[in-house]
Amino acid sequence: MKKIGFIGMGNMARAIVRGVLAVHAAQPEDLSAYAPHFDRLSAFAGETGIYPCRSAGELLERSDTVVMAVKPYVVEGVLAQIREALAGKALLSVVAGYTFDRYRPLVGDGVRVQYVMPNTPCMVGAGVLLFEEKHSLLPEERAEAMRLFRALGEVVELDAHLMDAATAISGCGPAFVAMMIEALADAGVKYGLTRALAYRLAAQTALGTGKMQLETGMIPAAIKDGVCSPRGTTIRGVEALEANGMRHAFMEAVKATIEK
Ligand SMILES: NC(=O)c1ccc[n+]([C@@H]2O[C@H](COP(=O)([O-])OP(=O)(O)OC[C@H]3O[C@@H](n4cnc5c(N)ncnc54)[C@H](OP(=O)(O)O)[C@@H]3O)[C@@H](O)[C@H]2O)c1
């Protein structure tokens, strides 16, 4: 197995590491990471068994493939520091908005690049991983990257022009879905459920509804119709959600992430 090094070990990189280790898609000794706060990094390394590096240079010496997992505003500064050491390696980047064409002038032709947009449910093997179709990995490197990421969830290949829209749904989506679960649970608490039970019911219902849609292929409207009997209670709730702009709120949320 090739050695993989993470630059940045925050929420997203941790979700990836936890996900691949949970299903043994990689062994801890194959993984290294560098992040500026060494104490925080070494605590996570102690928990997972990955190797914590004291510098980006050390990380590059230990890695065949580098996963760039820092915030977008630090990418160019990081690349400037590691440009020479990165030559000849494969770079998998999960940085939102850094497509293949955006990377090319920053790293030169000597670095083989793949833009991947994961989401945090990778942590539990139920993620979505958007792979940009345009890349410069060798065929065996791309196959290996896909094998690794398939262990974390569903891999979807997309043209660059669709990456932003897809990122809004699957990359940002866990925040929107979590807010929906929280809001539904708040309503349950208002009517007497304990907080823990309300979360459990709301989260399991979100999970089950998604699973039902994926496994049966029923369109969401058919799932909704199946719960709404004539003069029943659910259709009243549907009316209340529409009257309060639920659909428009989701449209606006996605628009806000795309039209920054
Ligand atoms: N969170 C998500 O749901 C999600 C989903 C898809 C894609 N992404 C992408 O993943 C990337 C990281 O997001 P995140 O949510 O994981 O952010 P985060 O939790 O803030 O983590 C950022 C990491 O970058 C490290 N870092 C900061 N400056 C650095 C430098 N100069 N050199 C090396 N490492 C540095 C930080 O180190 P310290 O901890 O030491 O400060 C931290 O480990 C972003 O580009 C984002 O677009 C995130």
The ligand as an SDF file (V2000), in Angstrom:
LIG
                    3D

 48 52  0  0  0  0  0  0  0  0999 V2000
  -15.9030   20.0280    6.8860 N   0  0  0  0  0  0  0  0  0  0  0  0
  -16.5770   19.5510    5.8280 C   0  0  0  0  0  0  0  0  0  0  0  0
  -17.7100   19.1050    5.9020 O   0  0  0  0  0  0  0  0  0  0  0  0
  -15.9060   19.5100    4.4580 C   0  0  0  0  0  0  0  0  0  0  0  0
  -16.5390   18.8250    3.4080 C   0  0  0  0  0  0  0  0  0  0  0  0
  -15.8880   18.7590    2.1780 C   0  0  0  0  0  0  0  0  0  0  0  0
  -14.6760   19.3760    1.9910 C   0  0  0  0  0  0  0  0  0  0  0  0
  -14.1080   20.0680    3.0140 N   0  0  0  0  0  0  0  0  0  0  0  0
  -12.8440   20.7600    2.7570 C   0  0  0  0  0  0  0  0  0  0  0  0
  -11.8900   20.2770    3.6660 O   0  0  0  0  0  0  0  0  0  0  0  0
  -10.9600   21.3190    3.9350 C   0  0  0  0  0  0  0  0  0  0  0  0
  -10.7220   21.3600    5.4420 C   0  0  0  0  0  0  0  0  0  0  0  0
  -11.9460   21.6590    6.0730 O   0  0  0  0  0  0  0  0  0  0  0  0
  -12.1800   21.2870    7.6000 P   0  0  0  0  0  0  0  0  0  0  0  0
  -13.6160   21.4870    7.8610 O   0  0  0  0  0  0  0  0  0  0  0  0
  -11.5410   19.9770    7.8810 O   0  0  0  0  0  0  0  0  0  0  0  0
  -11.3290   22.4660    8.2950 O   0  0  0  0  0  0  0  0  0  0  0  0
  -10.7290   22.5230    9.7680 P   0  0  0  0  0  0  0  0  0  0  0  0
  -11.4690   21.6100   10.6690 O   0  0  0  0  0  0  0  0  0  0  0  0
  -10.5900   23.9700   10.1110 O   0  0  0  0  0  0  0  0  0  0  0  0
   -9.2470   21.9130    9.5780 O   0  0  0  0  0  0  0  0  0  0  0  0
   -8.2450   22.5890    8.8760 C   0  0  0  0  0  0  0  0  0  0  0  0
   -6.9180   21.9200    9.1660 C   0  0  0  0  0  0  0  0  0  0  0  0
   -5.9030   22.6230    8.4480 O   0  0  0  0  0  0  0  0  0  0  0  0
   -4.7960   22.7820    9.3230 C   0  0  0  0  0  0  0  0  0  0  0  0
   -3.9650   23.8970    8.8720 N   0  0  0  0  0  0  0  0  0  0  0  0
   -4.1770   25.2310    9.0010 C   0  0  0  0  0  0  0  0  0  0  0  0
   -3.1660   25.9290    8.4670 N   0  0  0  0  0  0  0  0  0  0  0  0
   -2.2820   24.9980    7.9800 C   0  0  0  0  0  0  0  0  0  0  0  0
   -1.0240   25.0830    7.3340 C   0  0  0  0  0  0  0  0  0  0  0  0
   -0.4620   26.2470    7.0210 N   0  0  0  0  0  0  0  0  0  0  0  0
   -0.3960   23.9200    7.0020 N   0  0  0  0  0  0  0  0  0  0  0  0
   -0.9510   22.7090    7.2810 C   0  0  0  0  0  0  0  0  0  0  0  0
   -2.1490   22.5790    7.9060 N   0  0  0  0  0  0  0  0  0  0  0  0
   -2.7930   23.7120    8.2410 C   0  0  0  0  0  0  0  0  0  0  0  0
   -5.4130   22.9800   10.6790 C   0  0  0  0  0  0  0  0  0  0  0  0
   -4.4370   22.7160   11.6480 O   0  0  0  0  0  0  0  0  0  0  0  0
   -4.5960   23.0310   13.2110 P   0  0  0  0  0  0  0  0  0  0  0  0
   -5.6630   22.1290   13.7260 O   0  0  0  0  0  0  0  0  0  0  0  0
   -3.2400   22.6930   13.7390 O   0  0  0  0  0  0  0  0  0  0  0  0
   -4.9170   24.4930   13.3190 O   0  0  0  0  0  0  0  0  0  0  0  0
   -6.5110   21.9290   10.6560 C   0  0  0  0  0  0  0  0  0  0  0  0
   -5.9930   20.6630   11.0030 O   0  0  0  0  0  0  0  0  0  0  0  0
  -11.5400   22.6220    3.4060 C   0  0  0  0  0  0  0  0  0  0  0  0
  -10.7940   23.0730    2.2950 O   0  0  0  0  0  0  0  0  0  0  0  0
  -12.9410   22.2690    2.9830 C   0  0  0  0  0  0  0  0  0  0  0  0
  -13.3010   22.9220    1.7780 O   0  0  0  0  0  0  0  0  0  0  0  0
  -14.6860   20.1430    4.2540 C   0  0  0  0  0  0  0  0  0  0  0  0
  1  2  1  0
  2  3  2  0
  2  4  1  0
  4  5  1  0
  4 48  2  0
  5  6  2  0
  6  7  1  0
  7  8  2  0
  8  9  1  0
  8 48  1  0
  9 10  1  0
  9 46  1  0
 10 11  1  0
 11 12  1  0
 11 44  1  0
 12 13  1  0
 13 14  1  0
 14 15  2  0
 14 16  1  0
 14 17  1  0
 17 18  1  0
 18 19  2  0
 18 20  1  0
 18 21  1  0
 21 22  1  0
 22 23  1  0
 23 24  1  0
 23 42  1  0
 24 25  1  0
 25 26  1  0
 25 36  1  0
 26 27  1  0
 26 35  1  0
 27 28  2  0
 28 29  1  0
 29 30  1  0
 29 35  2  0
 30 31  1  0
 30 32  2  0
 32 33  1  0
 33 34  2  0
 34 35  1  0
 36 37  1  0
 36 42  1  0
 37 38  1  0
 38 39  2  0
 38 40  1  0
 38 41  1  0
 42 43  1  0
 44 45  1  0
 44 46  1  0
 46 47  1  0
M  CHG  2   8   1  16  -1
M  END
$$$$
